[in-house]
Each structure stands twice: as C-alpha cells, then as structure tokens.
Amino acid sequence: MKMIKTFWRSFLSVGILLISCEKKNNELDVKITQQENGFGYQIIKNKKAFIDQPFIPAVQGEQPFKDSLQARRTANLVIEKIGKVSFPRISVHELDSMKIEYEIPKFQ
C-alpha cells in the first residue's frame, strides 16, 4: 500500500512539474511599425497581430507617434494592462504622464 501511495505522489509531482515548465502561449510581443509620418505599434500574440495601433490612441485625428520609443512605451503599457486583465484603453492622462508628444487639434 505504501508503494502505491509513493507512486501516486511521484506521478502527481511530475505532472505538476511538467505543467509549470510548459511554455506559455500567452506571451505578447511588440512590433514597432513605420507609418507615413511617424510610428505605430502592433501587439503580437501567437505570431499574429493581436492589436494594430498605427496612430496615437486617445487623441483626436490620425496622429502617428513622433518616434519609436514613444510607440514602444505606449505598447508596453497596453501589454501591462492586458497582463493585469484590465481593458487596454489608453487615456490622454497616461499619454501625458509618459511624455508622449501629440498635437491638440485647433477648432475654428
């Protein structure tokens, strides 16, 4: 009886170890994209574009990021929000806190 208990404990331990070592397919990557007048980003999941963001989110109009670093900072925040199981919406306040440059449209 003791041998059977030892077998099942070993079997469960190996199963848990294999599950914990298995590579997760939920990994997200960032791809910076070149736009006509700047940059955008894509969030890649399983080698496919999960989110395609060619323009700065939360601002009016189609404004690309001024440089690739600003696009990457924003994409990293989106990935962080997804990891926290939060809706990956970006606010103007968050853009400002990350020092993302954008133009405020002028109304006539």
Z-matrix of the N, CA and C atoms (Angstrom, degrees):
N
C 1 1.441
C 2 1.530 1 111.21
N 3 1.344 2 115.40 1 -39.26
C 4 1.454 3 120.00 2 -179.97
C 5 1.528 4 110.27 3 -63.70
N 6 1.340 5 117.86 4 -36.29
C 7 1.457 6 121.76 5 -179.63
C 8 1.526 7 110.46 6 -66.31
N 9 1.313 8 118.29 7 -37.29
C 10 1.464 9 122.16 8 179.23
C 11 1.527 10 109.89 9 -66.54
N 12 1.345 11 118.18 10 -43.34
C 13 1.462 12 121.45 11 177.66
C 14 1.526 13 110.57 12 -61.63
N 15 1.334 14 116.72 13 -42.72
C 16 1.460 15 121.28 14 178.81
C 17 1.529 16 110.06 15 -62.27
N 18 1.335 17 116.54 16 -42.48
C 19 1.466 18 120.78 17 178.42
C 20 1.535 19 110.76 18 -59.00
N 21 1.323 20 117.30 19 -48.77
C 22 1.473 21 120.79 20 -177.67
C 23 1.525 22 111.82 21 -66.05
N 24 1.312 23 117.30 22 -37.63
C 25 1.470 24 119.98 23 176.46
C 26 1.525 25 110.49 24 -63.83
N 27 1.317 26 116.25 25 -43.96
C 28 1.469 27 120.20 26 178.54
C 29 1.527 28 110.78 27 -64.43
N 30 1.333 29 115.82 28 -42.41
C 31 1.462 30 121.21 29 179.90
C 32 1.532 31 110.51 30 -60.80
N 33 1.325 32 117.25 31 -46.63
C 34 1.466 33 121.40 32 178.86
C 35 1.523 34 111.95 33 -65.24
N 36 1.326 35 116.63 34 -39.92
C 37 1.462 36 120.29 35 179.67
C 38 1.536 37 111.11 36 -62.84
N 39 1.320 38 116.33 37 -44.25
C 40 1.469 39 120.55 38 178.82
C 41 1.527 40 110.16 39 -64.93
N 42 1.329 41 117.54 40 -40.51
C 43 1.466 42 121.14 41 178.39
C 44 1.515 43 112.17 42 -62.03
N 45 1.322 44 116.96 43 -44.60
C 46 1.466 45 121.20 44 178.14
C 47 1.520 46 110.52 45 -64.06
N 48 1.310 47 117.00 46 -41.31
C 49 1.466 48 121.14 47 178.77
C 50 1.528 49 110.77 48 -62.37
N 51 1.313 50 117.53 49 -44.43
C 52 1.466 51 120.48 50 179.59
C 53 1.529 52 111.71 51 -64.17
N 54 1.303 53 117.23 52 -41.00
C 55 1.461 54 120.58 53 179.41
C 56 1.524 55 110.65 54 -65.76
N 57 1.320 56 117.80 55 -41.39
C 58 1.460 57 120.35 56 -177.56
C 59 1.524 58 111.94 57 -72.21
N 60 1.325 59 118.63 58 -25.11
C 61 1.457 60 121.97 59 179.92
C 62 1.523 61 112.84 60 -89.73
N 63 1.310 62 116.64 61 -10.80
C 64 1.462 63 120.31 62 -178.79
C 65 1.520 64 109.98 63 -63.11
N 66 1.341 65 117.36 64 135.96
C 67 1.461 66 121.76 65 179.58
C 68 1.518 67 109.47 66 -67.48
N 69 1.298 68 114.89 67 132.35
C 70 1.456 69 120.52 68 179.48
C 71 1.526 70 109.54 69 -80.59
N 72 1.335 71 116.94 70 134.91
C 73 1.454 72 121.79 71 177.63
C 74 1.520 73 111.48 72 -91.84
N 75 1.323 74 117.17 73 6.27
C 76 1.452 75 120.54 74 -179.56
C 77 1.525 76 112.62 75 -90.28
N 78 1.319 77 117.76 76 7.88
C 79 1.445 78 120.99 77 -178.13
C 80 1.525 79 109.83 78 -67.30
N 81 1.312 80 115.00 79 137.63
C 82 1.452 81 121.64 80 179.51
C 83 1.521 82 109.09 81 -112.90
N 84 1.312 83 116.38 82 141.04
C 85 1.446 84 122.29 83 177.41
C 86 1.522 85 109.01 84 -122.27
N 87 1.325 86 115.71 85 161.69
C 88 1.456 87 122.04 86 177.80
C 89 1.517 88 108.90 87 -111.64
N 90 1.317 89 115.43 88 134.34
C 91 1.454 90 121.47 89 172.51
C 92 1.530 91 106.83 90 -123.02
N 93 1.322 92 116.72 91 121.58
C 94 1.460 93 121.54 92 177.83
C 95 1.521 94 107.48 93 -84.16
N 96 1.327 95 115.98 94 132.31
C 97 1.463 96 120.75 95 -178.00
C 98 1.520 97 110.08 96 -112.67
N 99 1.315 98 115.60 97 141.59
C 100 1.464 99 122.16 98 176.90
C 101 1.523 100 108.08 99 -84.78
N 102 1.319 101 116.74 100 125.94
C 103 1.462 102 122.72 101 176.95
C 104 1.525 103 108.40 102 -107.02
N 105 1.304 104 116.29 103 175.76
C 106 1.469 105 119.77 104 -177.55
C 107 1.535 106 112.43 105 -57.29
N 108 1.328 107 116.63 106 -44.20
C 109 1.470 108 120.07 107 -176.96
C 110 1.522 109 113.28 108 -122.82
N 111 1.308 110 118.13 109 23.93
C 112 1.456 111 120.21 110 -179.01
C 113 1.515 112 111.39 111 169.55
N 114 1.337 113 114.81 112 -138.72
C 115 1.462 114 120.37 113 -173.80
C 116 1.520 115 111.37 114 -135.87
N 117 1.316 116 115.64 115 158.80
C 118 1.453 117 124.70 116 173.12
C 119 1.514 118 107.28 117 -138.55
N 120 1.311 119 116.48 118 -168.94
C 121 1.458 120 119.17 119 177.45
C 122 1.514 121 110.45 120 -148.94
N 123 1.317 122 114.09 121 160.11
C 124 1.454 123 122.69 122 171.48
C 125 1.517 124 107.75 123 -127.68
N 126 1.324 125 115.45 124 141.66
C 127 1.463 126 121.26 125 170.51
C 128 1.527 127 104.66 126 -98.62
N 129 1.317 128 115.91 127 121.33
C 130 1.461 129 122.34 128 -175.18
C 131 1.528 130 109.57 129 -103.51
N 132 1.330 131 115.28 130 130.47
C 133 1.463 132 121.61 131 175.59
C 134 1.526 133 107.53 132 -133.42
N 135 1.316 134 116.92 133 127.46
C 136 1.469 135 122.36 134 -178.46
C 137 1.528 136 111.18 135 54.16
N 138 1.329 137 116.09 136 42.46
C 139 1.472 138 124.15 137 176.12
C 140 1.529 139 113.75 138 65.42
N 141 1.352 140 117.35 139 17.43
C 142 1.459 141 121.73 140 177.77
C 143 1.519 142 109.01 141 -128.07
N 144 1.332 143 116.05 142 151.89
C 145 1.461 144 120.59 143 177.69
C 146 1.530 145 109.15 144 -68.89
N 147 1.306 146 116.06 145 114.99
C 148 1.459 147 123.58 146 178.92
C 149 1.533 148 109.11 147 -88.52
N 150 1.336 149 115.67 148 -41.10
C 151 1.461 150 123.12 149 174.85
C 152 1.517 151 106.99 150 -134.05
N 153 1.335 152 116.46 151 129.71
C 154 1.462 153 121.87 152 176.25
C 155 1.521 154 107.28 153 -116.07
N 156 1.326 155 116.82 154 112.89
C 157 1.457 156 121.74 155 -176.11
C 158 1.534 157 109.10 156 -123.80
N 159 1.343 158 117.30 157 87.96
C 160 1.465 159 119.46 158 -178.51
C 161 1.524 160 113.64 159 -76.37
N 162 1.353 161 117.57 160 -14.56
C 163 1.458 162 121.45 161 -177.05
C 164 1.524 163 110.42 162 -129.37
N 165 1.328 164 115.42 163 165.21
C 166 1.462 165 121.00 164 178.65
C 167 1.528 166 108.70 165 -65.92
N 168 1.329 167 117.17 166 124.24
C 169 1.469 168 118.82 167 178.62
C 170 1.530 169 110.67 168 -73.60
N 171 1.310 170 116.27 169 156.90
C 172 1.471 171 124.93 170 173.16
C 173 1.529 172 114.55 171 77.55
N 174 1.321 173 118.14 172 -5.03
C 175 1.470 174 119.41 173 177.32
C 176 1.524 175 109.20 174 -111.94
N 177 1.325 176 114.60 175 150.59
C 178 1.452 177 119.96 176 -177.32
C 179 1.528 178 110.42 177 -72.27
N 180 1.313 179 115.57 178 143.17
C 181 1.458 180 121.10 179 179.03
C 182 1.518 181 111.75 180 87.41
N 183 1.281 182 114.66 181 179.24
C 184 1.468 183 121.13 182 -179.04
C 185 1.517 184 109.09 183 -105.74
N 186 1.322 185 115.40 184 83.19
C 187 1.454 186 121.81 185 -178.41
C 188 1.522 187 110.00 186 -104.87
N 189 1.332 188 117.44 187 116.55
C 190 1.467 189 118.39 188 175.33
C 191 1.532 190 109.80 189 -74.00
N 192 1.328 191 115.86 190 162.98
C 193 1.460 192 120.68 191 174.98
C 194 1.526 193 108.94 192 -67.54
N 195 1.325 194 116.54 193 145.96
C 196 1.475 195 121.74 194 -178.89
C 197 1.528 196 111.72 195 -68.26
N 198 1.336 197 116.96 196 -34.07
C 199 1.470 198 119.75 197 178.74
C 200 1.532 199 109.96 198 -147.03
N 201 1.312 200 114.73 199 168.08
C 202 1.469 201 120.11 200 -175.59
C 203 1.523 202 112.52 201 -68.45
N 204 1.336 203 117.89 202 -28.48
C 205 1.463 204 120.41 203 179.57
C 206 1.525 205 111.61 204 -67.11
N 207 1.328 206 117.09 205 -38.54
C 208 1.464 207 120.02 206 177.88
C 209 1.533 208 110.35 207 -67.23
N 210 1.318 209 116.15 208 -39.42
C 211 1.471 210 120.03 209 177.02
C 212 1.528 211 110.09 210 -63.26
N 213 1.316 212 117.12 211 -42.78
C 214 1.468 213 121.16 212 -178.94
C 215 1.531 214 111.51 213 -66.02
N 216 1.328 215 117.68 214 -42.25
C 217 1.473 216 120.40 215 178.29
C 218 1.530 217 110.77 216 -58.65
N 219 1.323 218 115.73 217 -43.22
C 220 1.463 219 119.94 218 -179.49
C 221 1.527 220 110.63 219 -67.21
N 222 1.327 221 116.85 220 -43.98
C 223 1.469 222 121.02 221 178.44
C 224 1.522 223 110.92 222 -61.13
N 225 1.320 224 117.51 223 -40.14
C 226 1.464 225 120.59 224 178.72
C 227 1.529 226 111.46 225 -64.03
N 228 1.339 227 117.40 226 -36.13
C 229 1.457 228 120.20 227 176.23
C 230 1.529 229 110.69 228 -65.74
N 231 1.322 230 116.82 229 -39.50
C 232 1.469 231 120.94 230 177.50
C 233 1.530 232 109.78 231 -61.45
N 234 1.323 233 116.87 232 -45.81
C 235 1.472 234 120.68 233 178.71
C 236 1.529 235 110.86 234 -62.23
N 237 1.319 236 116.76 235 -40.06
C 238 1.470 237 120.58 236 177.89
C 239 1.530 238 110.59 237 -61.35
N 240 1.331 239 116.60 238 -42.29
C 241 1.468 240 120.25 239 179.19
C 242 1.528 241 111.00 240 -66.45
N 243 1.314 242 117.75 241 -40.39
C 244 1.464 243 120.80 242 177.81
C 245 1.531 244 109.72 243 -62.50
N 246 1.334 245 116.42 244 -41.28
C 247 1.463 246 121.04 245 178.51
C 248 1.517 247 113.19 246 -62.54
N 249 1.335 248 116.40 247 -28.78
C 250 1.465 249 121.22 248 177.83
C 251 1.526 250 111.49 249 -90.75
N 252 1.329 251 116.39 250 10.09
C 253 1.457 252 123.54 251 -178.59
C 254 1.541 253 109.85 252 54.73
N 255 1.323 254 113.59 253 44.59
C 256 1.454 255 121.66 254 178.06
C 257 1.524 256 107.69 255 -113.53
N 258 1.322 257 116.30 256 151.72
C 259 1.462 258 119.47 257 178.41
C 260 1.525 259 107.99 258 -63.84
N 261 1.329 260 118.90 259 128.42
C 262 1.469 261 121.11 260 -172.50
C 263 1.536 262 114.18 261 -79.52
N 264 1.313 263 117.69 262 40.22
C 265 1.459 264 121.97 263 178.43
C 266 1.528 265 109.03 264 -80.77
N 267 1.330 266 115.70 265 138.51
C 268 1.456 267 122.03 266 178.65
C 269 1.525 268 108.04 267 -107.79
N 270 1.324 269 116.34 268 135.46
C 271 1.464 270 120.83 269 179.46
C 272 1.527 271 110.39 270 -102.78
N 273 1.325 272 115.53 271 162.53
C 274 1.467 273 120.93 272 175.92
C 275 1.530 274 109.27 273 -61.62
N 276 1.327 275 117.16 274 -37.74
C 277 1.466 276 121.15 275 177.92
C 278 1.539 277 110.68 276 -58.99
N 279 1.332 278 116.39 277 -43.46
C 280 1.475 279 119.88 278 178.89
C 281 1.525 280 110.88 279 -66.17
N 282 1.333 281 117.05 280 -39.76
C 283 1.469 282 120.19 281 176.51
C 284 1.523 283 110.25 282 -59.77
N 285 1.326 284 116.07 283 -46.19
C 286 1.462 285 120.62 284 179.65
C 287 1.522 286 111.63 285 -62.00
N 288 1.341 287 117.38 286 -41.89
C 289 1.466 288 120.44 287 -179.29
C 290 1.533 289 111.96 288 -66.68
N 291 1.342 290 116.72 289 -25.96
C 292 1.476 291 120.34 290 177.14
C 293 1.527 292 111.64 291 -91.26
N 294 1.351 293 116.33 292 1.31
C 295 1.469 294 122.71 293 -179.72
C 296 1.533 295 112.38 294 60.99
N 297 1.337 296 115.02 295 42.54
C 298 1.459 297 121.22 296 175.93
C 299 1.535 298 106.99 297 -81.81
N 300 1.319 299 115.89 298 127.19
C 301 1.458 300 121.14 299 -177.82
C 302 1.526 301 110.44 300 -85.52
N 303 1.332 302 115.38 301 130.46
C 304 1.460 303 121.15 302 175.91
C 305 1.519 304 108.50 303 -153.22
N 306 1.306 305 115.68 304 163.66
C 307 1.456 306 120.88 305 -179.81
C 308 1.522 307 109.51 306 -103.28
N 309 1.315 308 115.14 307 138.52
C 310 1.460 309 120.83 308 174.81
C 311 1.526 310 106.87 309 -89.49
N 312 1.344 311 117.79 310 121.78
C 313 1.472 312 119.50 311 -177.78
C 314 1.533 313 110.85 312 -63.46
N 315 1.328 314 114.32 313 141.95
C 316 1.464 315 121.05 314 177.94
C 317 1.507 316 109.35 315 -94.26
N 318 1.319 317 115.98 316 131.78
C 319 1.456 318 120.50 317 177.50
C 320 1.512 319 109.31 318 -94.77
N 321 1.318 320 116.41 319 142.42
C 322 1.472 321 120.53 320 -178.61
C 323 1.497 322 111.19 321 -105.70
